[in-house]
């Protein structure tokens, strides 16, 4: 059956002599994998730049329910990116977000609200003249909300030590790799209160931002099975910090 849908390209890898496997998160079908033959040829039928991470596309494809690789009939760029590919900071953030997403979106089930969140986030990343240096951190906080393991909003003067394992702020500090001290917990909480696309910016030193990134990645590792090494993390750190 031929289907048409909106999608977000997350990842591609070489397959065969000239083909690729493309993993695209779609609005109606969730995460799908496509075999694209001949894409790495000089005169490929489809444009290679349509398969860059976080490219927003409209696809026509042959769908089946057998869990096999699908075949693309058409792919068109829905919203061309004229800024992300040409600014190293935005490119690095896009690669990082795409890698995070490919690790957390393992199920083929559709989730329209999540798709809309991703679309709005990518639009902001493309259109904002000056990128909030905490954008990737706030994105991960809000992504955790959509995935069902967001930090509990119970920070206070008494509940001021965040437990990564339980996802809550607790009253006592315990010497554990899963419990943040008071200062780090407060920064973590302040991040959860920030708007992804708003003008409010939390001022962090580079060391604090790096620490928050490590804690956020650790939080995802605890709550998402298979969420391990991020190849894009080192590049992102070198660019932002």
C-alpha positions, -999 to +999 in steps of 0.1 A: +000+000+000+013+034-009+013+059+019+022+096+023+034+112+055+056+139+071+088+128+086+121+138+103+153+122+091+173+109+121+200+087+108+214+071+076+241+045+072+257+028+041+241-003+028+256-022-001+277-006-027+258+026-033+227+024-011+218+036+024+194+027+052+175+058+063+157+059+096+129+085+095+105+094+123+070+099+108+039+116+122+015+087+114+036+056+116+064+065+141+100+053+134+104+036+100+135+023+082+139+026+045+162+011+020+173+038-005+193+022-034+218+042-054+217+072-032+255+075-031+258+074-069+268+106-087+234+107-105+211+094-078+174+097-083+169+113-048+189+142-034+214+132-007+209+165+012+173+154+019+187+127+042+207+150+065+199+147+103+168+166+113+157+173+078+120+177+077+106+158+047+074+147+030+077+111+019+057+087-003+065+050+003+053+014+001+041+004+035+038-031+049+031-045+084+058-072+082+086-052+099+108-053+069+128-025+053+105-002+034+110+014+000+107+051-007+089+062-038+094+099-033+110+123-008+108+161-008+122+186+016+093+201+035+112+229+052+146+236+037+173+244+062+193+274+052+210+281+085+216+248+104+240+233+078+262+264+077+266+273+113+289+249+132+271+254+166+237+246+151+251+217+130+266+202+162+234+206+182+214+190+153+237+160+152+235+156+189+197+158+190+193+134+161+216+109+179+196+112+211+163+107+192+175+076+174+184+061+207+151+069+224+126+064+196+129+026+191+092+018+188+073+021+155+042+035+173+031+070+163+031+098+188+017+130+170+023+152+201+059+142+202+063+147+164+048+183+168+072+190+196+102+179+175+090+199+145+086+231+166+121+225+182+137+220+148+120+251+134+133+272+163+168+258+159+167+268+122+151+302+126+166+317+158+193+343+151+212+335+183+209+301+197+203+298+235+234+279+247+212+258+269+189+248+241+201+212+240+196+208+278+161+222+278+152+201+248+162+169+267+142+180+297+111+185+276+118+153+256+118+134+289+083+148+296+070+133+263+087+100+270+072+097+305+101+101+329+103+139+335+118+151+368+092+156+394+085+193+400+089+191+438+121+212+444+120+233+476+142+245+504+137+211+521+136+189+490+168+201+474+188+170+464+178+155+431+178+117+428+185+107+392+173+071+398+139+081+413+135+114+393+125+134+424+141+159+448+146+144+482+153+159+517+186+143+525+219+141+507+233+106+502+268+099+490+258+083+457+264+087+421+227+090+416+222+120+440+231+155+431+243+180+457+222+211+465+239+235+441+238+211+411+202+201+420+191+238+419+206+244+385+190+212+373+156+224+386+160+259+370+166+242+336+133+223+339+116+257+343+130+272+311+110+275+279+126+260+248+117+288+225+113+317+250+136+346+257+143+335+293+178+323+295+195+307+325+230+320+328+255+291+332+292+290+333+308+266+308+317+242+335+282+242+349+267+236+314+291+207+308+281+192+342+244+196+334+249+179+301+267+149+317+239+147+343+212+149+317+228+121+296+232+100+328+195+106+336+186+093+301+209+063+305+191+053+337+156+056+323+161+045+287+172+010+280+201+009+255+209+046+259+247+045+261+276+061+243+268+093+223+293+097+195+283+134+189+287+143+226+324+152+224+320+174+193+291+192+210+311+198+241+341+212+221+319+236+202+297+249+230+322+249+259 
